[in-house]
C-alpha cells in the first residue's frame, strides 16, 4: 500500500492506551499505535467507525501513519 489516504473500519480500539487496529477496504488488518490516534485530533473511537488512514509499507511491514474521521480532510 502507499501513503495515499484510504478508507477503513475500526476493528479494535483501547481507549486507555489509544492503540488499536483497522480493517482496510481491501480486507487487511493493520494495527496502529497510540501516537497515530492522538495525532489525528480524535477524542474517541468505536469499533465499526469509518476512518481515513494513510498506510506506509505493505504486508507485514504496513504501518498507519495518520488516522482521521472520513468526514475530516486528509492530513497527508
LORO-389980 format. One line per field, with one value per residue (C-alpha): residue number from 1; residue in three letters; y, x, z. Coordinates in nm, 2 decimals, always signed. Each point is the difference from the previous one (the first is absolute). Layout:
<sites>
seq	c(NUM,...)
type	c(ALA,...)
yy	c(Y,...)
xx	c(X,...)
zz	c(Z,...)
</sites>
This chain:
<sites>
seq	c(1,2,3,4,5,6,7,8,9,10,11,12,13,14,15,16,17,18,19,20,21,22,23,24,25,26,27,28,29,30,31,32,33,34,35,36,37,38,39,40,41,42,43,44,45,46,47,48,49,50,51,52,53,54,55,56,57,58,59,60,61,62,63,64,65,66,67,68,69,70,71,72,73,74,75,76)
type	c(UNK,UNK,UNK,UNK,UNK,UNK,UNK,UNK,UNK,UNK,UNK,UNK,UNK,UNK,UNK,UNK,UNK,UNK,UNK,UNK,UNK,UNK,UNK,UNK,UNK,UNK,UNK,UNK,UNK,UNK,UNK,UNK,UNK,UNK,UNK,UNK,UNK,UNK,UNK,UNK,UNK,UNK,UNK,UNK,UNK,UNK,UNK,UNK,UNK,UNK,UNK,UNK,UNK,UNK,UNK,UNK,UNK,UNK,UNK,UNK,UNK,UNK,UNK,UNK,UNK,UNK,UNK,UNK,UNK,UNK,UNK,UNK,UNK,UNK,UNK,UNK)
yy	c(+0.00,+0.36,+0.30,+0.11,+0.03,-0.29,-0.08,-0.26,-0.12,+0.00,-0.37,+0.05,+0.30,+0.02,+0.34,-0.04,-0.02,+0.15,-0.30,-0.21,-0.14,+0.06,-0.22,+0.16,-0.02,-0.25,-0.23,+0.06,+0.04,+0.26,+0.10,+0.36,+0.13,+0.26,+0.29,-0.06,+0.04,+0.30,+0.18,-0.02,+0.23,-0.25,+0.00,-0.36,-0.29,-0.30,-0.34,+0.02,+0.37,+0.10,+0.18,+0.12,-0.13,+0.05,-0.32,-0.03,-0.34,-0.32,-0.34,-0.06,+0.33,+0.21,+0.29,+0.26,+0.35,+0.20,-0.06,+0.23,-0.02,-0.04,+0.34,+0.18,+0.12,-0.23,+0.09,-0.13)
xx	c(+0.00,+0.11,-0.02,-0.31,-0.31,-0.23,-0.32,-0.02,-0.22,+0.11,+0.06,+0.12,+0.07,+0.12,-0.10,+0.24,+0.31,-0.12,+0.12,-0.21,-0.04,-0.20,-0.12,+0.06,-0.25,+0.24,-0.05,+0.35,+0.01,+0.26,+0.08,+0.06,+0.20,-0.11,+0.18,-0.18,-0.34,+0.10,+0.14,-0.34,-0.16,-0.28,-0.15,-0.14,-0.05,-0.23,+0.01,-0.16,+0.07,+0.11,+0.34,+0.25,+0.35,+0.33,+0.20,+0.38,+0.15,-0.18,-0.07,+0.15,+0.18,-0.31,-0.03,-0.27,+0.16,-0.32,-0.36,-0.30,-0.38,-0.12,-0.18,+0.32,+0.24,+0.31,+0.31,+0.26)
zz	c(+0.00,-0.04,+0.23,-0.19,+0.22,-0.01,+0.19,+0.27,+0.28,+0.37,+0.10,+0.35,+0.22,+0.36,+0.14,+0.29,-0.22,-0.33,-0.20,-0.22,-0.35,-0.32,-0.28,-0.34,-0.28,-0.15,+0.31,+0.16,+0.38,+0.09,+0.36,+0.11,+0.29,+0.26,-0.17,-0.33,+0.16,+0.20,-0.30,-0.17,+0.26,+0.06,+0.34,-0.01,-0.24,+0.00,-0.17,-0.35,-0.04,-0.35,-0.02,-0.25,+0.04,-0.17,-0.02,-0.07,-0.10,-0.08,+0.14,+0.34,-0.03,-0.05,+0.25,+0.05,-0.02,+0.05,+0.10,-0.02,-0.03,-0.35,+0.02,+0.09,-0.27,-0.06,+0.20,-0.24)
</sites>
